Amino acid sequence: MATYTMTAPLKDEDVAKLRAGDVVKLSGIIYTARDAAHKRLCDMLDNNEELPFELQGAVIYYVGPSPAPEGRPIGSAGPTTSYRMDTYAPRLHSLGVKASVGKGKRSPEVRKALQKHTGVYFGATGGAGALLSQCITGAEVIAFDDLGPEAIRKLTVDNFPLLVVNDSHGEEQYAKPNFEF
């Protein structure tokens, strides 16, 4: 298990060196999107519409944050269960998304897409949304404001703590015997 400091957007060479069980402290720009936003993104792709953010190198965080308290850019921002995005994730990875962040296991189709397109699935600690929000230094709604907490946000993160759950080599942290953090 290794620890890496990385900056998003990510490149293939960033992702390729990661192995299940590695820890990543991520800084840079990431985007929030949950179920409804994923469906809208895919509908936009079907209609040849311009997307609200560049997919190449993108990191998508599966989160619906709470309102920002005074003086903070965002409220509690803990991960949501990732399998709900599994219908859409392989397509987005095929178009350049390098990583997703959430909690729980991914489908075989997502794991195959990570291998085929040099992607990674990061786990963020569920139940620690208030703590994770301390690593978010900026937040701006950039699409689908009508979705409220599930709108797409552009986040600026600084040393956001992540665990590599599924890597681009077919390994899965949850499948390792006696896995530990």
The 8 nearest C-alpha neighbors of each residue, nearest first, counted from 0:
[[1, 21, 20, 2, 22, 18, 19, 180],
 [2, 0, 21, 22, 3, 20, 18, 17],
 [1, 3, 22, 23, 21, 0, 4, 24],
 [4, 2, 23, 5, 24, 22, 1, 21],
 [3, 5, 24, 23, 25, 2, 6, 158],
 [6, 4, 25, 3, 26, 24, 7, 23],
 [5, 7, 26, 27, 25, 8, 9, 4],
 [8, 6, 27, 9, 28, 26, 29, 5],
 [7, 9, 56, 57, 6, 28, 58, 10],
 [10, 8, 56, 7, 13, 97, 6, 57],
 [11, 9, 13, 12, 56, 14, 8, 97],
 [10, 12, 14, 13, 15, 117, 9, 97],
 [11, 13, 15, 10, 14, 16, 9, 117],
 [14, 12, 10, 11, 15, 16, 9, 17],
 [13, 15, 11, 17, 12, 16, 118, 119],
 [16, 14, 12, 17, 13, 11, 167, 117],
 [15, 17, 14, 13, 12, 18, 167, 11],
 [18, 16, 14, 15, 166, 21, 19, 13],
 [19, 17, 166, 21, 20, 163, 16, 170],
 [20, 18, 163, 172, 164, 166, 171, 21],
 [19, 21, 163, 172, 0, 18, 162, 164],
 [22, 20, 0, 1, 163, 19, 18, 2],
 [21, 23, 2, 162, 161, 163, 1, 3],
 [24, 22, 3, 161, 2, 4, 25, 160],
 [23, 25, 158, 160, 4, 159, 3, 161],
 [26, 24, 159, 158, 5, 6, 23, 4],
 [25, 27, 157, 6, 156, 158, 7, 5],
 [26, 28, 7, 6, 156, 155, 157, 29],
 [29, 27, 155, 7, 154, 156, 8, 153],
 [28, 30, 58, 154, 59, 153, 155, 57],
 [31, 29, 153, 59, 152, 154, 60, 58],
 [30, 32, 60, 151, 152, 59, 61, 62],
 [33, 31, 151, 61, 36, 60, 37, 149],
 [32, 34, 61, 36, 35, 149, 37, 62],
 [35, 33, 37, 36, 84, 38, 83, 32],
 [34, 36, 38, 37, 33, 39, 149, 146],
 [35, 37, 39, 38, 32, 33, 34, 40],
 [38, 36, 40, 34, 39, 35, 33, 41],
 [37, 39, 35, 41, 36, 40, 42, 34],
 [38, 40, 42, 36, 41, 37, 43, 35],
 [39, 41, 37, 43, 42, 38, 36, 44],
 [40, 42, 44, 38, 43, 39, 45, 37],
 [43, 41, 39, 45, 44, 40, 38, 46],
 [44, 42, 48, 46, 40, 41, 45, 39],
 [43, 45, 41, 47, 46, 42, 48, 40],
 [46, 44, 42, 43, 47, 41, 48, 40],
 [45, 47, 43, 44, 48, 42, 41, 49],
 [48, 46, 44, 45, 43, 49, 42, 50],
 [49, 47, 43, 46, 44, 50, 45, 42],
 [48, 50, 51, 47, 43, 44, 52, 46],
 [49, 51, 52, 48, 40, 43, 53, 44],
 [52, 50, 142, 49, 141, 53, 151, 40],
 [53, 51, 50, 54, 141, 30, 57, 49],
 [52, 54, 55, 57, 50, 51, 56, 95],
 [55, 53, 57, 96, 95, 56, 52, 94],
 [54, 56, 95, 96, 57, 53, 94, 97],
 [57, 55, 9, 8, 97, 96, 10, 95],
 [58, 56, 96, 54, 8, 55, 97, 59],
 [57, 59, 98, 29, 99, 97, 30, 96],
 [60, 58, 99, 30, 31, 29, 100, 98],
 [59, 61, 100, 31, 99, 62, 30, 32],
 [62, 60, 33, 101, 32, 79, 78, 31],
 [63, 61, 78, 79, 60, 64, 31, 77],
 [62, 64, 148, 149, 65, 76, 61, 33],
 [65, 63, 76, 75, 148, 62, 74, 66],
 [64, 66, 74, 75, 67, 76, 148, 63],
 [67, 65, 74, 73, 68, 64, 75, 148],
 [66, 68, 73, 74, 72, 71, 69, 65],
 [67, 69, 71, 74, 70, 66, 73, 72],
 [70, 68, 71, 67, 72, 73, 74, 66],
 [69, 71, 68, 72, 67, 73, 74, 136],
 [70, 72, 73, 69, 68, 67, 74, 136],
 [73, 71, 137, 138, 67, 136, 70, 74],
 [74, 72, 67, 71, 66, 138, 132, 75],
 [75, 73, 67, 65, 66, 64, 68, 76],
 [74, 76, 129, 128, 65, 132, 64, 77],
 [77, 75, 128, 64, 132, 74, 62, 129],
 [128, 76, 78, 125, 127, 62, 75, 126],
 [79, 77, 101, 62, 61, 125, 102, 123],
 [78, 80, 62, 61, 101, 102, 81, 77],
 [81, 79, 102, 103, 82, 101, 83, 78],
 [80, 82, 101, 83, 102, 84, 103, 79],
 [81, 83, 85, 84, 105, 80, 104, 106],
 [82, 84, 81, 85, 34, 80, 86, 33],
 [85, 83, 82, 86, 87, 81, 34, 88],
 [86, 84, 82, 88, 87, 83, 109, 106],
 [87, 85, 84, 88, 83, 89, 82, 90],
 [86, 88, 85, 84, 90, 89, 37, 91],
 [87, 89, 91, 85, 90, 84, 86, 92],
 [90, 88, 92, 112, 109, 91, 87, 93],
 [91, 89, 93, 92, 88, 87, 94, 41],
 [90, 92, 94, 88, 93, 89, 96, 87],
 [93, 91, 96, 89, 95, 94, 90, 88],
 [92, 94, 90, 91, 95, 116, 89, 112],
 [95, 93, 91, 92, 96, 54, 90, 55],
 [94, 96, 55, 92, 54, 93, 56, 97],
 [95, 97, 92, 57, 54, 56, 55, 91],
 [98, 96, 118, 56, 57, 58, 95, 9],
 [99, 97, 58, 119, 118, 120, 96, 59],
 [98, 100, 59, 120, 58, 60, 121, 101],
 [101, 99, 60, 121, 122, 61, 120, 59],
 [102, 100, 78, 122, 61, 81, 79, 123],
 [101, 103, 80, 122, 81, 78, 79, 123],
 [102, 104, 80, 81, 105, 101, 82, 122],
 [103, 105, 82, 106, 102, 81, 173, 164],
 [104, 106, 82, 109, 107, 110, 81, 103],
 [107, 105, 108, 109, 110, 85, 82, 104],
 [106, 108, 110, 109, 111, 105, 112, 85],
 [109, 107, 111, 106, 110, 112, 89, 85],
 [108, 110, 112, 106, 111, 89, 107, 105],
 [109, 111, 107, 113, 112, 108, 106, 114],
 [112, 110, 108, 114, 109, 113, 107, 115],
 [113, 111, 115, 109, 89, 114, 110, 116],
 [114, 112, 118, 110, 167, 117, 111, 116],
 [115, 113, 167, 111, 117, 112, 116, 168],
 [114, 116, 112, 113, 117, 111, 167, 118],
 [115, 117, 113, 114, 118, 112, 93, 92],
 [118, 116, 167, 114, 113, 115, 11, 15],
 [119, 117, 113, 97, 167, 98, 116, 14],
 [118, 120, 166, 98, 165, 167, 113, 97],
 [121, 119, 165, 99, 98, 164, 100, 163],
 [122, 120, 163, 100, 162, 164, 161, 99],
 [121, 123, 162, 102, 101, 100, 161, 164],
 [124, 122, 161, 101, 102, 78, 125, 100],
 [123, 125, 127, 126, 122, 78, 102, 77],
 [124, 126, 127, 78, 77, 123, 102, 128],
 [125, 127, 128, 77, 124, 78, 129, 130],
 [128, 126, 130, 125, 129, 124, 77, 131],
 [77, 129, 127, 76, 75, 131, 130, 126],
 [130, 128, 75, 132, 131, 127, 76, 133],
 [129, 131, 127, 128, 132, 133, 75, 134],
 [132, 130, 128, 133, 129, 134, 127, 76],
 [131, 133, 135, 129, 134, 76, 130, 75],
 [132, 134, 131, 135, 130, 129, 136, 159],
 [135, 133, 157, 132, 159, 156, 131, 136],
 [136, 134, 156, 132, 133, 137, 155, 157],
 [135, 137, 155, 156, 134, 72, 157, 138],
 [136, 138, 155, 72, 154, 135, 139, 156],
 [139, 137, 154, 72, 153, 152, 73, 155],
 [138, 140, 152, 153, 141, 154, 137, 72],
 [139, 141, 152, 151, 142, 153, 150, 144],
 [140, 142, 152, 151, 139, 153, 51, 143],
 [143, 141, 151, 144, 140, 150, 51, 152],
 [144, 142, 150, 145, 146, 151, 36, 141],
 [143, 145, 150, 146, 142, 147, 140, 151],
 [144, 146, 143, 147, 150, 149, 142, 148],
 [147, 145, 150, 149, 144, 143, 148, 35],
 [148, 146, 149, 145, 150, 144, 143, 63],
 [147, 149, 63, 150, 64, 146, 65, 66],
 [150, 148, 63, 146, 147, 33, 32, 151],
 [151, 149, 146, 143, 144, 147, 148, 142],
 [152, 150, 142, 31, 32, 141, 140, 143],
 [153, 151, 140, 31, 139, 141, 30, 154],
 [152, 154, 30, 139, 138, 29, 140, 141],
 [155, 153, 138, 29, 137, 28, 30, 152],
 [154, 156, 28, 137, 27, 136, 135, 138],
 [157, 155, 135, 26, 27, 134, 136, 159],
 [156, 158, 26, 134, 159, 135, 25, 27],
 [157, 159, 24, 25, 26, 160, 134, 156],
 [158, 160, 25, 24, 134, 157, 156, 26],
 [161, 159, 24, 23, 158, 25, 123, 162],
 [162, 160, 23, 123, 122, 22, 121, 24],
 [161, 163, 22, 122, 121, 21, 164, 23],
 [164, 162, 121, 19, 20, 21, 165, 120],
 [163, 165, 172, 19, 121, 171, 120, 122],
 [166, 164, 171, 120, 19, 170, 119, 163],
 [165, 167, 119, 168, 18, 19, 170, 169],
 [166, 168, 114, 117, 113, 118, 169, 119],
 [169, 167, 166, 170, 114, 18, 15, 113],
 [170, 168, 167, 166, 114, 171, 110, 165],
 [169, 171, 166, 168, 165, 19, 172, 18],
 [172, 170, 165, 174, 164, 173, 19, 169],
 [171, 173, 164, 19, 174, 20, 175, 165],
 [172, 174, 171, 175, 178, 164, 104, 176],
 [175, 173, 171, 172, 176, 178, 170, 177],
 [176, 174, 178, 172, 173, 177, 171, 170],
 [177, 175, 178, 174, 173, 172, 179, 171],
 [178, 176, 175, 179, 174, 173, 172, 180],
 [179, 177, 175, 176, 172, 173, 180, 174],
 [178, 180, 177, 20, 172, 175, 176, 173],
 [179, 178, 20, 162, 22, 21, 0, 172]]
